[in-house]
């Protein structure tokens, strides 16, 4: 099991957890641009997020993009 870098929830990440041979659920999502990757203070990429946190991040980013285009 993996642990969400945002909320700490346990979830199965197909890229890290090798117990099954299935692709990770996140591979079904559109590829995130490099600017969307959350970073630690040292600039390194944070670990995986659970489906709930990743969906929330993508929704916030999409809303911000829409708001910026209307401004």
Secondary structure, 3 states (H helix, E strand, C coil): CEECCCCCCEECCCCCCCCCCCCCHHHHCCCCCHHHCCECCCCCECCCCCHHHHHHHHHHHHHHHHHHHHC
